[in-house]
Amino acid sequence: MEDTMIIGIAGGTGSGKTTLTQKIKEVFNDQVVILSHDYYYKSNRHLPFEERVRLNYDHPEAFETDILTAHLKSLKAGQAISHPVYSFVEHTRLQETVIMQPAKVIVVEGILIFESRELCDLMDIKVFVDTDADVRIIRRLLRDVKERGRDIDSVINQYLSTVKPMHEQFVDPSKKRADIIIPEGGFNRAALAMLLERIRNFINN
């Protein structure tokens, strides 16, 4: 559908991507669907849990981005999709899928979505959420312990061994593809208001 707007929201772990995405969804409800890159982590079901825990989940190869790209094209064409469901507790993809209907606005969210040129080419607006590293690690620590059943030592070890180096190698350089860079994401009221107005104008016109 030519009357579909696709917005990409990227940025480092704990940067505020999800907060920004949720605020957009709160305003426009059913006119917006959210497609997270996290849904498309490779299953790795063939590996034992102990090995899955040690994998690098912050490298572009950790995702099946080709499936996300195909699903995004289907939604843009007005077709429903069944996207995967990933468990951060089990570190694998679940058997179930979720049916998603097309909508006027599609938000694609993830740390590495700007790494794929093909994915970027589908986006009408590319937003990079830029937040200081110390703030991001605190947010990630709180999220992983409270929501994903992780212990503090494992979160810190993962951050130092893969998250931080992958951010420096892949995530931060990808912001050169962004149309808009928003410090603090959904907590930046002025930038949020401008983005919401852009979406509102698109929907109304």
C-alpha positions, 0 to 999 in steps of 0.5 A: 500500500502506497499509503503506508508509512514505515518508521525505523527506530534504532539505537543502543540497548537501553537507549529509549527506543521502546519508550519512544515506540510505545508513546507513538502507539499510545497516541495512534492505537490501531493505526500503528503496528510495531514490528521488533527486530527482537522477534527475529532472533535465530532460534538456535533450538538445536543448541543446549541452553548452556551454549545458547546463553554464551552466544553473541546476541548483539551481532547482525548475524544473530538475527534473521533479518531477511524474514523481517524484511519479507514481513515488512514488505508483506505488511506494506502490500496490505497482507497480514503476517505471522511473526515469530515469538522469542523467549529471552529467558530460554534464549530461543524462539517459541513454537507459537507465532503472532498474527499481525494485520497491516496498518497505516503506520508500521514502526520497526524497532531494534538495535541493528535495523539500520545495519541492513541497507535493504531494510533501510530502503523500505523506511520512510523515516529513520530515527536513531535514539542517542543516549549516554552509555552509562544511562543505557547500561543502568536501564539494561541492568534493571530490565534484564534482572526484573523482566528477563530473570537474569542475575547482575553478574551475567548482565554485566559480563555480557555487556562488557564482552559483547554488547559494548564492543558490538555497539561500537562496531555496528550500532553507533556507526549505523546512525549515519543512515538516520534521518533524525537523531533524538537524544533520550528517545521518548523522554525528549518531549520536543522531538517526540512532539515533532515526530507525532505531528509528522505521523498525524499529518500523514494519517490525516492526509 
